[in-house]
Amino acid sequence: MSDKIKQYAISLENDIFINIRKVARAITNFYDKKLFMSEISSTQFIALLKISCLENKSLSNIARNLSVDRTTLLRNLTLLQKKELLKIKNLSDKRAKTCFLTEKGAEAIEKGIIIFEKSKKEVEDILGVKKCELLSNDLKFIETTIKDLINY
Protein backbone atom coordinates (compact mmCIF):
# COMPACT_ATOMS: atom_id res chain seq x y z
CA MET A 1 0.00 0.00 0.00
CA SER A 2 1.35 3.41 -0.87
CA ASP A 3 2.26 6.01 1.74
CA LYS A 4 -0.39 8.31 0.31
CA ILE A 5 -3.12 5.71 0.95
CA LYS A 6 -1.80 4.97 4.44
CA GLN A 7 -1.75 8.67 5.30
CA TYR A 8 -5.28 9.10 4.01
CA ALA A 9 -6.52 6.10 6.04
CA ILE A 10 -4.89 7.54 9.17
CA SER A 11 -6.45 10.94 8.50
CA LEU A 12 -9.92 9.37 8.55
CA GLU A 13 -9.61 8.40 12.21
CA ASN A 14 -11.21 11.75 13.10
CA ASP A 15 -13.66 11.82 10.18
CA ILE A 16 -17.27 12.53 11.18
CA PHE A 17 -18.68 9.90 8.80
CA ILE A 18 -16.39 7.13 10.05
CA ASN A 19 -16.97 7.97 13.70
CA ILE A 20 -20.76 8.31 13.46
CA ARG A 21 -20.88 4.90 11.74
CA LYS A 22 -18.72 3.35 14.51
CA VAL A 23 -20.90 4.85 17.24
CA ALA A 24 -24.09 3.78 15.44
CA ARG A 25 -22.84 0.18 15.25
CA ALA A 26 -21.72 0.19 18.88
CA ILE A 27 -24.98 1.58 20.27
CA THR A 28 -27.05 -0.69 18.00
CA ASN A 29 -25.09 -3.73 19.21
CA PHE A 30 -25.58 -2.63 22.83
CA TYR A 31 -29.36 -2.29 22.44
CA ASP A 32 -29.60 -5.49 20.37
CA LYS A 33 -27.90 -7.47 23.15
CA LYS A 34 -30.27 -6.00 25.71
CA LEU A 35 -33.35 -6.69 23.55
CA PHE A 36 -32.22 -10.24 22.70
CA MET A 37 -34.72 -11.86 25.07
CA SER A 38 -37.59 -9.97 23.45
CA GLU A 39 -36.74 -11.71 20.13
CA ILE A 40 -36.62 -8.44 18.18
CA SER A 41 -33.68 -6.23 17.33
CA SER A 42 -33.37 -2.59 18.28
CA THR A 43 -34.13 -1.51 14.71
CA GLN A 44 -37.21 -3.76 14.65
CA PHE A 45 -38.34 -2.31 17.98
CA ILE A 46 -37.99 1.26 16.70
CA ALA A 47 -39.87 0.35 13.49
CA LEU A 48 -42.74 -1.25 15.43
CA LEU A 49 -42.87 1.70 17.81
CA LYS A 50 -42.92 4.22 14.95
CA ILE A 51 -45.62 2.25 13.08
CA SER A 52 -47.77 2.17 16.21
CA CYS A 53 -47.64 5.98 16.44
CA LEU A 54 -48.18 6.93 12.80
CA GLU A 55 -51.66 7.66 11.50
CA ASN A 56 -50.59 7.16 7.89
CA LYS A 57 -49.12 3.66 7.87
CA SER A 58 -48.23 3.57 4.17
CA LEU A 59 -44.81 2.09 3.53
CA SER A 60 -43.68 5.33 1.90
CA ASN A 61 -44.61 7.34 5.00
CA ILE A 62 -43.03 4.82 7.37
CA ALA A 63 -39.83 4.80 5.29
CA ARG A 64 -39.70 8.60 5.35
CA ASN A 65 -40.19 8.65 9.14
CA LEU A 66 -37.50 6.03 9.72
CA SER A 67 -35.10 7.59 7.17
CA VAL A 68 -34.74 4.35 5.19
CA ASP A 69 -35.53 3.54 1.59
CA ARG A 70 -38.79 1.76 0.82
CA THR A 71 -37.09 -1.45 -0.41
CA THR A 72 -35.07 -1.86 2.79
CA LEU A 73 -38.16 -1.11 4.86
CA LEU A 74 -40.25 -3.72 3.03
CA ARG A 75 -37.52 -6.33 3.51
CA ASN A 76 -37.38 -5.57 7.25
CA LEU A 77 -41.17 -5.45 7.65
CA THR A 78 -41.48 -8.81 5.88
CA LEU A 79 -39.33 -10.30 8.67
CA LEU A 80 -41.66 -8.78 11.25
CA GLN A 81 -44.65 -10.16 9.36
CA LYS A 82 -43.09 -13.66 9.47
CA LYS A 83 -42.84 -13.26 13.25
CA GLU A 84 -46.55 -12.31 13.18
CA LEU A 85 -45.83 -8.89 14.71
CA LEU A 86 -47.51 -6.98 11.88
CA LYS A 87 -49.44 -7.49 8.68
CA ILE A 88 -48.65 -5.90 5.32
CA LYS A 89 -51.54 -5.22 2.99
CA ASN A 90 -51.73 -4.06 -0.62
CA LEU A 91 -53.81 -0.97 -1.25
CA SER A 92 -55.97 -0.45 -4.33
CA ASP A 93 -52.84 0.60 -6.21
CA LYS A 94 -50.90 -2.71 -6.17
CA ARG A 95 -47.59 -0.90 -5.68
CA ALA A 96 -48.84 0.91 -2.59
CA LYS A 97 -48.78 -0.99 0.68
CA THR A 98 -49.77 -0.33 4.26
CA CYS A 99 -49.20 -2.23 7.45
CA PHE A 100 -50.69 -2.58 10.88
CA LEU A 101 -49.57 -4.12 14.15
CA THR A 102 -50.94 -7.39 15.38
CA GLU A 103 -51.69 -8.07 19.03
CA LYS A 104 -48.38 -9.94 19.20
CA GLY A 105 -46.67 -6.85 17.77
CA ALA A 106 -48.23 -4.62 20.43
CA GLU A 107 -47.05 -7.06 23.11
CA ALA A 108 -43.52 -6.98 21.65
CA ILE A 109 -43.54 -3.17 21.91
CA GLU A 110 -44.70 -3.30 25.54
CA LYS A 111 -41.96 -5.79 26.41
CA GLY A 112 -39.42 -3.82 24.37
CA ILE A 113 -40.24 -0.52 26.12
CA ILE A 114 -39.29 -1.97 29.50
CA ILE A 115 -35.97 -3.32 28.19
CA PHE A 116 -35.27 -0.20 26.10
CA GLU A 117 -35.83 2.13 29.07
CA LYS A 118 -33.51 0.08 31.29
CA SER A 119 -30.87 0.10 28.55
CA LYS A 120 -31.29 3.84 27.98
CA LYS A 121 -30.84 4.45 31.72
CA GLU A 122 -27.68 2.33 31.69
CA VAL A 123 -26.22 4.46 28.88
CA GLU A 124 -27.26 7.69 30.64
CA ASP A 125 -25.68 6.48 33.90
CA ILE A 126 -22.39 5.86 32.11
CA LEU A 127 -22.31 8.95 29.86
CA GLY A 128 -24.46 11.32 31.90
CA VAL A 129 -27.98 12.50 31.07
CA LYS A 130 -26.82 15.98 30.00
CA LYS A 131 -24.17 14.59 27.65
CA CYS A 132 -26.75 12.22 26.10
CA GLU A 133 -29.18 15.11 25.57
CA LEU A 134 -26.48 17.32 24.02
CA LEU A 135 -25.26 14.52 21.78
CA SER A 136 -28.80 13.70 20.69
CA ASN A 137 -29.44 17.35 19.82
CA ASP A 138 -26.17 17.55 17.89
CA LEU A 139 -27.04 14.40 15.93
CA LYS A 140 -30.50 15.75 15.08
CA PHE A 141 -28.87 18.97 13.84
CA ILE A 142 -26.40 16.99 11.71
CA GLU A 143 -29.21 14.86 10.27
CA THR A 144 -31.35 17.88 9.36
CA THR A 145 -28.42 19.78 7.91
CA ILE A 146 -27.23 16.88 5.76
CA LYS A 147 -30.78 16.10 4.57
CA ASP A 148 -31.16 19.75 3.56
CA LEU A 149 -27.80 19.59 1.80
CA ILE A 150 -28.90 16.65 -0.36
CA ASN A 151 -32.54 17.75 -0.65
CA TYR A 152 -33.73 14.56 1.09
N, C-alpha and C positions, 0 to 999 in steps of 0.2 A: 504494500500500500504506500502511496506517495506521501511525502511530508505534508503536502498541501491538504490532502484528504484527512490525514490524522489531525492536523491543526483545526480543520473545520469541524470534525467530530468532537474535539475537545471544546471548541467554542460553543457548541450546542448544549453543554451541561447547564448553562443558565438561560436557555431559550424558553420562553413562555409556553410555546406549543408542547415541547418535550415534557416540561415539568407539570403542566396541567394534565397531560395524558397519564403520567406516572401517578399523580395524586388521584386521578379518577379511577385508575385500576386498583390502587391500594384501598381506597375507601369503599369501592364496589366489592372487593374481596372481603373486607372486614364485615360489611353488612350481609353479604352472601353467607358467610360462615355463621353469623348469628341467626339468620333466617332459615338455615338448613333444616331444622326440625319442622318448619312450617311447610316444607316441600315446594316452596316457590323461591325464586331468586329475588334480589333487591329490585332489579329492573322490572320483573313481573309484578312485584308488589306495587311499585310506583304506577305501573300501567293500570292495574286493577283499581287502585285508589283514584287515579285521574278519571278513568271511565265512570266510576261510581258518582263522581261529582259533576260531570259534564251533562248538560241538557241535550246538546247535539252530539249524538254518539256515532256520527258517520266516521268511517275510517280516515277520511281526509282531515276532519276536524281533530280527531284524536292524535293523528300523526303531527299536525301543526302544534298542538299543545304539548306533545312530548319531544318536539324537535327531532323527529326521525322521519325518514322517507316512508312512503306508504307501503312499499314492497317489504321493507324490513319489519314494519309494524304488523303487516298481515302474517308474515312468517312467525313472528313472536306470538301473535294472538291465536294462531292455529294451534300452537303448543298449549296455550291456556284452554282452548276449546277441547283438546284431547284429554286434558285433566278435568274436564267438565266444570271449569270455573267461569266460563262465559260461553255464549252462543253467538255465532256470526251469521247474519242473514243478508241475503241479496235484497236490494230495493228494486223498484220497478225498472230502473235502468240497471241492467245486469252488471255493469262495471261498478256501480255504487253499492257499497256495503255498509251495514251498521252492526253494532253488537250490543249485547246487554249481559249483565252479570247474572249468574245463576245463584241459587241459595248457597251452594258450596263455595262460590266465588266470594259472596258476602262474608261467609264464615272465615275464609282465608284472609280477607282484609282485617277482620276483627282480631284474629290471632296474630297477624302480621303487625298490627298497630302496637300491640303490647311489646313484642320483640323489638320493633323499630324504635320505640320510645326508650326502652332500656339501653339499646345500642347507641342511640343519639346522646343519652345522658353520659354514657361511658366516654364517648368522644369529647363531649363538653367538659367532663371532669379532667380529662388529660390535657386538652388544649386551652380550656377556659371558655366560658360562655361568651364573653365579650369578643375574644379572638374569632370564635366561630361565627358570630354575627357579622363582624367586620369582613371576614373572608367571604362569607355568603353574599354580602352586599357588593364586594369587589367583583366576585364571579358573575353576578347578575349584570353589573355594569359592563364587564367584558363581553358577555353574551350579547347584550343589546347593541353595543357598539359594533361588534363584528357582524352581527346580522344586518345592521344598517349599512355597513361597509359593502356587503355583498348583495344588498337588496333582497334579503331572505323573506 
